[in-house]
């Protein structure tokens, strides 16, 4: 099992419903996948890591807005409406 796969075990698997820390199952839950995890679990873990990294650098992990992409008028992210924002003059 790779480091990436071991790290993905920290979250539940959407493909087989294995809980955090539990190995993925195969064949409708009959067998345990000892050598790998489902691709859906890897993708979900990668998305979570990206979201946390964005949030830690001042962005918004919910809408994937990096800090440099925040609204110049109000400092908010894409989660918010910007109908009343006044953009600064260049």
DABEL-V752376 format. One record per helix or strand of 3 or more residues. SS is the DSSP state (@ for helix, = for strand). FROM is the first residue (numbers start at 1). TO is the last residue. If there is no record, write none. Layout:
ss=SS from=FROM to=TO
ss=SS from=FROM to=TO
This chain:
ss=@ from=3 to=8
ss=@ from=39 to=56
ss=@ from=67 to=69
